[in-house]
Structure formats: structure tokens, C-alpha cells
Amino acid sequence: TFKKKMIKLSNDEKSFIKQSIKHNLREDGRERLSYRSFSVELGTFAQTNGSARVTLADTDVIVGIKAEVGKVHPNFPDEGIIQLEVECSTSVSASFEGRGGEEMASNLKRMLSLLLSRHGSPLYQQLCIIPNQLCWILHIDCLIVQSQGNLLDCLSFAIRAALQHTTLPKVNATELLPEEEDVQVGEETFMDMNTQYELELEGDGDPESVMHLDISQFPIVISFGISEGSSIYVDATLREEACTGARLSIAINEAAHVCSIEKFGTSIRPDMVVSCLTFAKSIAKEKLDRLNEAVSREQKKQRELHMVPVFS
Amino acid sequence: MQQTTTEQLVIVTPGETIMEDNEGYLLGHGTYLDDDNRVVASKCGIVERISQYISVKPLQSRYMPRDGDVIVGRISKLTHSSWVVDINGYQDAILRLSSVNIATTQRRKTYEDSLNMRALFVEDDVIVAEIMDSKKFVSLQTRSARYGKLSKGIFIKVKPMLIKPSHNRFHTFSFGTEIIIGANGYIFIRQFDPQRERVAKQTNPFSLGHTVKQEEEEKKVNQQPVVNSQEHMINMIRVRNAVAALDKLLLPIHPDTILKVVEASRTLEPKYMIEHEHMLTMTASIRS
């Protein structure tokens, strides 16, 4: 796979790393179920509806969320649309051969979409403006600034933090009668094949009149590596990733509900899956508490500074 | 390199003004004088000022090979009579079959030897070798018994500019951990093995870089009781994390600095050494 091009390990190193995992004493001193420390920064980009930067030791990702109004998806008429894109920064792509960076980014996009997008969840339903017609389209753009392993978890933390930070203006949409054709300044008109709508910002564009997203059920991803069939560990470094065949990623939310499980690589014993699920619950709770704490701290800071979100 | 504290490190990008007026300073690499007599950076890096000399030292530079340097390399591929080795330079180096020590007696390599190259080194193996010649292309030799394949240890990569010139790249700490600091920024950390050292000394009486100080240290290690392997592993991890901290904070990587960081880390569990606040406290004595 693409990853092997990036990190080369001799057979001796691989067996050394596998032994270190087995003995619960990894190359950087961590135990198997120990994450590196992570930090969250919100509001990285002022021109977005929401943004966040998360660093997991040297793994560094930025997520920006922009919103626009659009037509609903025919299969999900009473929901909004979320589009996810992942990009690898040039400094990270440079360490790959050929188009490895793009391949990695598109793989991550696919995995994150599988793990995180859940139609029917409160988040999607909240994005609906007029059922069967209009909805919010969220563009979630992820940028990988630095990669030192465990991009999937790091990206999921950042996406959740950015969503928590996102504000959308409250809008009222009224159907235009066929005769009305003049558009007044300060209002947007949405043209639809069948119906025309007039969009109005509630409160005449008052910055306080915003909508926060309900991410109570939105999960984060906890990825496990299973080394030598039975050594389960989390937060792999690049070197550890390069010698672990079996990986399991679990998307789990605040209610400790499992939203999605994806398995990659070689085969795993079923009892390993059960163990991972048990570990995921306690690990996710701790990470979610940290994330929520970071978000509320940042929001408090912004309120104190009277900072208001800016939207176009 | 004149040591400045981390807070004083000035990082510049091409086009940034370093000084408004050149004031009799000598301009070195990565700088130039523009029309308004300002000193401007032409590279990304750290501003280095040694008395009257200003230069910009690039953060991410590759290793420039020099004859006689001892380096740690990774086998990239095999040809019919040589190995191509990645040495973190602008080009890969060549290790010819004729430059390798197969048996204790020197003999000409036969056809069978070239078929059995894989018995010695295969792709991705980590080796320690010496640069023989770096004029047209870089060639390596592993004729000393100290050189050859490295195993049962931790490999880590650092920025080559942090490694000071030194005649001895093999260093053993008093707690039994051996570190090989390749001049090219590739480092290997493993447990010191007295048996291996004895063999190395016997087979090559001219082995370079074996100082008196190291012999005394080795005597100390041999006299110590055999420690369990868990403790050895923890020491290796401490050294590895110390090197990572020095690399992250752009400090010189040398057995003295590594030892200082390891000593400062004794109050912590090894896994906390990778956290930024602890990196700063452990390296405080070096940065001041």
C-alpha cells in the first residue's frame, strides 16, 4: 500500500517493534493503550463557518468548514448535505513517491466518510431548511499539515471540534409567487427549477442570530492496531503502522454508542474485535471530555472578547 | 554553532529582512544584500550570528558526505556486485561487495559471494559504514568489524546539521546503552554487548575512534551485574526520547547533551519525555 513507500523498516526493526508492543513498552515508552498528548485550537480560519486545528504530538491537521445553501439530495429530501475533502499539504506529499500523497488523502477521505457520515442523525436533520427543497451544504475541508501516524483519529477529532465551533446564520425561506421578480438588496434569491425562494437572514443579519450544530451524536474515531494476532494498541506511530497488518477503526460517540466499525488489512480474531470495542468506550470518553473541554474553553474566551463569527 | 536559547531562535523565509543595514557584518550562506543595503534571507532557516558573520542555516538540509565520516545507512536496493545505500544525502551511496568484510581473513570475492549477497544485507537493512570516497559518487566500506548490519535496537532520524563533527561515532553510556550517531543524521540505539566489542577489537587492532575513555567505561559496564532486559529497554527508550527532544528543539546532538537530557528525565516515566513541556524542562540546562 502507499504507506510502505514512506517508511522503510528492516525485518530486525519490525520484529523489535512487535516485541516492544507485546511487552507493553513501545519505542517511545508508551503503553499499548496510551495516546500521545493532543492539543486543540479553534477558529484557525476567520473566514470559515467553523475551523479547528488538532495536533497529536507531531501529527498535525487543520479542518475548515464552509456552508452554502443548496438543493437537497433526492435520496435524503429532509436532510442536509455534508461533503468531506482531505488534502495532503505539499510538505507531506514531498516525502511520498509519485502521487502517494494524493492516494493517502483519498483513502482517508473514503475512510472518514464511511466512519462519520450517518444519515438520519440530528446533525444531518438540522441542516434542512425546507424539506424536499433547500438545505445547508457543509463543505468540510481537511488539510494534513504533518503526519507522524494516526491521521484517522486526529482528523476525526479535528472534524468534530470544527463542527462544534461552526455557526450557521438562521435563515427564513419564503416561497416567491411567480409574479414577483424584483429582488431587493440584502436578500438572497434561490432559483429552483420549479419554485423560487427568497432567503432572509433572521434578525436582519444580527450576528447573535446564529445556529450551533447539534453534534451530540457525532462520533470520533479510535483506531486500533492488532500486532501478532493479540497485542492490541492505539495511536500508532509511522514506524508501528508500517509493521502492523491488522487495523480496526471504531467510530464511537458521547453516548458510548458505536456508530461504525471499519476493519483494514489482515485478518483478526473475533475476540479481538470485542476487546477493541470495550477499550474504545473508555478511551473515547476520555478524548471526548478533553475535546469538549477545549471547545467550551475557547467559546468562553470568544464570548469574553466579544468576538463574533463572520459569514459572507 | 553558536548556541542560542530556543526563545532567541529567529527563523526566516526567503525575502525576509534580517537586518536593516549590513553595518560591517560579513554575509554568509543564505543571505544577500539588496539595493537598499538591507541584509535579506535567500533560504528558509535559522539566522546564525557568529561575531561578525551572519548566515542562514537551513532547517531541513541533507547530509553532505565527507571522506572518513562514519554513517548509518539503509539498504535501498541490490545490484549484481554492490548495495545501494540511502544515507540521507542528495544521492544514494554505493557499498561494493569488495569493500565488505565477510570473513576475518581478507580474500578476493568470488562469484558465489556475489550470488550470496542477500545473506549479508538485504533491502531496508540498517548498516553502519564509513565513507571511503565522496568525489564522483559516494562509496562506503565496512571493513572494520565494528561496521556492518545493525539490529536489536531503535533507529531514529534527526537533522544532520545538529550533529557536530566527531572522530568517534560509537558511544556507550554508563548504564549500558550504546548509541551510534551517524554523521548523516541517522542514529541507532542498542544495548551494549561486551562480547561484540571484544570481537571487534580482536579482528581489527586499528579500529578507529576507540578512545581510552571508552575503554574505561567499557570496563565499568563489564563489571556491572547483569541487569534484566526490561531495564535495558527503558534506558534505550530514554536515550531515544532524549535524541528526539534535542532534534525537536534544534539542539546539538552529542553524547554529552544526550546524557544531560537522560539524567534530567530520571524523575519522569519515559513516556512523558515526548511531551512538549517536559522536553523544555529536560533540555533547560542545554538551552541556557
Boltz contact constraints between the chains, C-beta under 6 A:
constraints:
  - contact:
      token1: [A, 8]
      token2: [B, 124]
      max_distance: 6.0
  - contact:
      token1: [A, 10]
      token2: [B, 124]
      max_distance: 6.0
  - contact:
      token1: [A, 10]
      token2: [B, 125]
      max_distance: 6.0
  - contact:
      token1: [A, 10]
      token2: [B, 126]
      max_distance: 6.0
  - contact:
      token1: [A, 12]
      token2: [B, 151]
      max_distance: 6.0
  - contact:
      token1: [A, 25]
      token2: [B, 233]
      max_distance: 6.0
  - contact:
      token1: [A, 27]
      token2: [B, 154]
      max_distance: 6.0
  - contact:
      token1: [A, 28]
      token2: [B, 274]
      max_distance: 6.0
  - contact:
      token1: [A, 29]
      token2: [B, 237]
      max_distance: 6.0
  - contact:
      token1: [A, 29]
      token2: [B, 270]
      max_distance: 6.0
  - contact:
      token1: [A, 29]
      token2: [B, 271]
      max_distance: 6.0
  - contact:
      token1: [A, 30]
      token2: [B, 271]
      max_distance: 6.0
  - contact:
      token1: [A, 37]
      token2: [B, 275]
      max_distance: 6.0
